[in-house]
Amino acid sequence: MQIKLELLHKGDEVLNVWERNVAIKRKNGDVEIFHYDLGDDGLPRIFKNSILITQGDGVVRIISDDSAFEAGTF
């Protein structure tokens, strides 16, 4: 069996794969980390939530479909 994760856009590259996580460096320099798991049926599931690492002022922003939260870290 081969599991194929189609997460890359043109110009992106995979930085690392570990413990069902994939770190992708986007063409613009941002890094996005996705988590995947295998369901009870053995099929892969990519979690809707991801972690996006980008330039900023040390602020963490959590954005969901209906709300947003912001916290300074340092």
Backbone hydrogen bonds in HBPLUS format (Angstrom, degrees):
<---DONOR---> <-ACCEPTOR-->    atom                        ^
c    i                          cat <-CA-CA->   ^        H-A-AA   ^      H-
h    n   atom  resd res      DA  || num        DHA   H-A  angle D-A-AA Bond
n    s   type  num  typ     dist DA aas  dist angle  dist       angle   num
A0012-ASP N   A0009-HIS O   2.95 MM   3  5.53 164.0  1.98 145.8 145.9     1
A0013-GLU N   A0025-LYS O   2.99 MM  12  5.32 152.3  2.06 144.7 153.4     2
A0025-LYS N   A0013-GLU O   2.79 MM  12  5.32 159.3  1.83 169.9 170.5     3
A0015-LEU N   A0023-ALA O   2.76 MM   8  5.39 161.7  1.79 149.3 154.8     4
A0023-ALA N   A0016-ASN O   2.89 MM   7  5.23 171.0  1.90 154.8 157.0     5
A0018-TRP N   A0021-ASN O   2.97 MM   3  5.20 152.8  2.05 137.0 145.9     6
A0021-ASN N   A0018-TRP O   2.57 MM   3  5.20 137.2  1.74 130.9 144.6     7
A0036-TYR N   A0020-ARG O   2.84 MM  16  5.34 168.2  1.86 153.2 156.1     8
A0022-VAL N   A0034-PHE O   2.87 MM  12  5.25 154.9  1.93 149.0 154.9     9
A0034-PHE N   A0022-VAL O   2.90 MM  12  5.25 162.5  1.93 153.0 155.4    10
A0024-ILE N   A0032-GLU O   2.87 MM   8  5.29 169.4  1.88 151.2 154.7    11
A0032-GLU N   A0024-ILE O   2.84 MM   8  5.29 160.2  1.88 153.0 157.1    12
A0026-ARG N   A0030-ASP O   2.68 MM   4  5.24 159.3  1.73 159.5 165.8    13
A0029-GLY N   A0026-ARG O   2.86 MM   3  5.32 166.1  1.88 122.2 125.7    14
A0031-VAL N   A0053-ILE O   2.99 MM  22  5.09 163.5  2.02 146.1 151.3    15
A0053-ILE N   A0031-VAL O   2.73 MM  22  5.09 173.5  1.73 163.8 166.0    16
A0033-ILE N   A0051-ILE O   2.78 MM  18  5.08 160.0  1.82 148.6 155.6    17
A0051-ILE N   A0033-ILE O   3.07 MM  18  5.08 159.6  2.11 140.1 146.5    18
A0047-PHE N   A0035-HIS O   2.94 MM  12  5.75 171.7  1.95 167.0 169.8    19
A0037-ASP N   A0045-ARG O   2.91 MM   8  5.32 149.9  2.00 144.3 154.0    20
A0045-ARG N   A0037-ASP O   2.69 MM   8  5.32 147.2  1.79 160.8 168.7    21
A0039-GLY N   A0043-LEU O   2.82 MM   4  5.42 170.1  1.83 154.2 152.1    22
A0042-GLY N   A0039-GLY O   2.81 MM   3  5.14 161.8  1.84 115.4 120.0    23
A0073-THR N   A0058-GLY O   3.02 MM  15  5.74 151.3  2.11 165.4 170.4    24
A0060-VAL N   A0071-ALA O   2.87 MM  11  5.33 176.6  1.87 163.1 163.2    25
A0071-ALA N   A0060-VAL O   2.94 MM  11  5.33 154.5  2.01 151.8 159.5    26
A0062-ILE N   A0069-PHE O   2.79 MM   7  5.08 165.7  1.81 151.0 155.9    27
A0069-PHE N   A0062-ILE O   2.82 MM   7  5.08 146.1  1.93 145.7 155.4    28
A0064-SER N   A0067-SER O   2.88 MM   3  5.36 174.8  1.89 159.4 160.7    29
